[in-house]
Amino acid sequence: MREWSQACPDRGMSSITPDKNDAVELPRVANLENWTNRDWTDGVQIDRMADLENLIVKTRHSTYEITIISGSEGEVLVRGGQYFPEKTPAHLSGASFGGSFLKMRGIYLGLKMEIMQDRRRIITSPVQSIAIA
């Protein structure tokens, strides 16, 4: 079994100030240059995995069991968290910080999974570990 995990994400923070009174902190990797240059070795791309492979993904708040139906299309069965009490067909859009950058069909440490199910977009808490069962 292959596994990725992190005890405590330390990605560093950058501060942007849209207005003088409103400061927003974002992970440093959330800027385009850092996102593009990231090595992407701390996770998986489901479009590079075999169909019917199983993943166990632990986020800050939940554990998800994911069965890949068609990795190239992002089609999965998912169980876990408050929205998926039983195995449910869904589409894994990819990994993000919950903003505009999306690593298509990816699951990566420190990033959130974005899952579509019946026109509803579910964004998980940050991923803390990934295991291929």
C-alpha positions as semicolon CSV with decimal commas, in nm:
position;residue;x (nm);y (nm);z (nm)
1;M;0,000;0,000;0,000
2;R;0,132;0,346;-0,091
3;E;0,057;0,633;0,141
4;W;0,115;1,008;0,162
5;S;0,063;1,197;0,484
6;Q;0,160;1,511;0,664
7;A;0,143;1,574;1,034
8;C;0,105;1,948;1,007
9;P;0,098;2,132;0,675
10;D;0,358;2,407;0,658
11;R;0,328;2,559;0,316
12;G;0,409;2,916;0,422
13;M;0,174;3,209;0,390
14;S;0,163;3,516;0,172
15;S;-0,038;3,823;0,257
16;I;-0,227;4,024;0,001
17;T;-0,407;4,343;0,080
18;P;-0,687;4,430;-0,164
19;D;-0,787;4,731;0,048
20;K;-0,590;4,889;0,328
21;N;-0,841;4,760;0,584
22;D;-0,880;4,405;0,446
23;A;-0,579;4,171;0,458
24;V;-0,617;3,819;0,323
25;E;-0,369;3,538;0,392
26;L;-0,321;3,274;0,126
27;P;-0,080;2,981;0,107
28;R;0,230;3,085;-0,089
29;V;0,165;2,811;-0,343
30;A;-0,167;2,982;-0,424
31;N;0,002;3,229;-0,659
32;L;0,034;3,123;-1,022
33;E;0,414;3,102;-1,033
34;N;0,437;2,881;-0,724
35;W;0,139;2,670;-0,837
36;T;0,301;2,613;-1,179
37;N;0,644;2,530;-1,033
38;R;0,514;2,296;-0,761
39;D;0,659;1,943;-0,795
40;W;0,321;1,769;-0,729
41;T;0,478;1,462;-0,566
42;D;0,264;1,470;-0,251
43;G;-0,053;1,321;-0,395
44;V;-0,219;1,129;-0,675
45;Q;-0,374;1,190;-1,013
46;I;-0,675;0,960;-1,052
47;D;-0,648;0,988;-1,431
48;R;-0,314;0,801;-1,403
49;M;-0,458;0,522;-1,187
50;A;-0,633;0,200;-1,282
51;D;-1,010;0,185;-1,284
52;L;-1,155;0,017;-0,972
53;E;-0,854;0,117;-0,759
54;N;-0,947;0,229;-0,409
55;L;-0,821;0,525;-0,209
56;I;-0,861;0,618;0,155
57;V;-0,836;0,995;0,192
58;K;-0,833;1,157;0,536
59;T;-0,911;1,525;0,557
60;R;-0,903;1,748;0,861
61;H;-1,266;1,656;0,943
62;S;-1,353;1,330;0,762
63;T;-1,234;1,009;0,602
64;Y;-1,337;0,928;0,245
65;E;-1,331;0,595;0,062
66;I;-1,298;0,659;-0,311
67;T;-1,330;0,396;-0,583
68;I;-1,214;0,508;-0,925
69;I;-1,468;0,421;-1,192
70;S;-1,312;0,615;-1,481
71;G;-1,006;0,812;-1,380
72;S;-0,976;0,983;-1,717
73;E;-1,329;1,122;-1,677
74;G;-1,305;1,185;-1,300
75;E;-1,590;0,944;-1,230
76;V;-1,574;0,790;-0,882
77;L;-1,777;0,628;-0,609
78;V;-1,728;0,811;-0,282
79;R;-1,831;0,740;0,077
80;G;-1,750;0,960;0,375
81;G;-1,806;1,298;0,527
82;Q;-2,152;1,438;0,587
83;Y;-2,257;1,436;0,220
84;F;-2,169;1,077;0,129
85;P;-2,301;0,837;0,398
86;E;-2,301;0,552;0,145
87;K;-2,112;0,490;-0,179
88;T;-2,236;0,756;-0,417
89;P;-2,151;0,817;-0,784
90;A;-1,974;1,152;-0,818
91;H;-1,719;1,344;-1,022
92;L;-1,383;1,432;-0,866
93;S;-1,303;1,770;-1,019
94;G;-0,965;1,795;-0,851
95;A;-0,762;1,963;-0,578
96;S;-0,769;2,329;-0,483
97;F;-0,734;2,576;-0,200
98;G;-1,104;2,651;-0,251
99;G;-1,023;2,928;-0,498
100;S;-0,962;2,964;-0,867
101;F;-0,669;2,720;-0,916
102;L;-0,772;2,358;-0,968
103;K;-0,536;2,062;-1,019
104;M;-0,768;1,859;-1,240
105;R;-0,842;1,506;-1,117
106;G;-0,581;1,536;-0,841
107;I;-0,579;1,471;-0,468
108;Y;-0,291;1,640;-0,283
109;L;-0,184;1,694;0,075
110;G;-0,289;2,028;0,218
111;L;-0,536;2,096;-0,064
112;K;-0,913;2,042;-0,060
113;M;-1,095;1,791;-0,280
114;E;-1,365;1,936;-0,504
115;I;-1,635;1,680;-0,577
116;M;-1,945;1,730;-0,793
117;Q;-2,258;1,529;-0,719
118;D;-2,597;1,608;-0,872
119;R;-2,496;1,965;-0,969
120;R;-2,375;2,026;-0,615
121;R;-2,009;2,114;-0,553
122;I;-1,869;1,975;-0,230
123;I;-1,537;2,114;-0,111
124;T;-1,373;1,911;0,164
125;S;-1,145;2,028;0,439
126;P;-0,770;1,999;0,356
127;V;-0,634;1,652;0,282
128;Q;-0,405;1,514;0,553
129;S;-0,334;1,165;0,418
130;I;-0,390;0,954;0,107
131;A;-0,356;0,575;0,091
132;I;-0,398;0,346;-0,206
133;A;-0,573;0,037;-0,070
